[in-house]
Amino acid sequence: MGSDIAFCQPGERVVGGGGFTPDLNGYLWNSSPVDAAGELIFDEGTQPRGWAASAVTDEEDPAVEDPPTDVLAYVICATP
């Protein structure tokens, strides 16, 4: 399993995001907004500051620790 986080610059706001894995046997199992500390957001009132993505391969189980899978997160930012 692999993970990555991308953040907006100060003064920008998150409007979307996603992730990509070049592994032909890989797939994203998580793509979510995160707060300034890089933690997933579960409260609607928390302002997103970035985006996280996690990927696994067909052979990996996301619930257990496995060798890393390449993944790249991206965040789409806008200025107010």
Rosetta blueprint (number, residue, H / E / L):
1 M L
2 G E
3 S E
4 D E
5 I E
6 A E
7 F E
8 C L
9 Q L
10 P L
11 G L
12 E L
13 R E
14 V E
15 V E
16 G E
17 G E
18 G E
19 G E
20 F E
21 T L
22 P L
23 D L
24 L L
25 N L
26 G E
27 Y E
28 L E
29 W E
30 N E
31 S E
32 S E
33 P E
34 V E
35 D L
36 A L
37 A L
38 G L
39 E L
40 L E
41 I L
42 F L
43 D L
44 E L
45 G L
46 T L
47 Q L
48 P L
49 R L
50 G E
51 W E
52 A E
53 A E
54 S E
55 A E
56 V E
57 T E
58 D L
59 E L
60 E L
61 D L
62 P L
63 A L
64 V L
65 E L
66 D L
67 P L
68 P L
69 T L
70 D L
71 V L
72 L E
73 A E
74 Y E
75 V E
76 I E
77 C E
78 A E
79 T L
80 P L
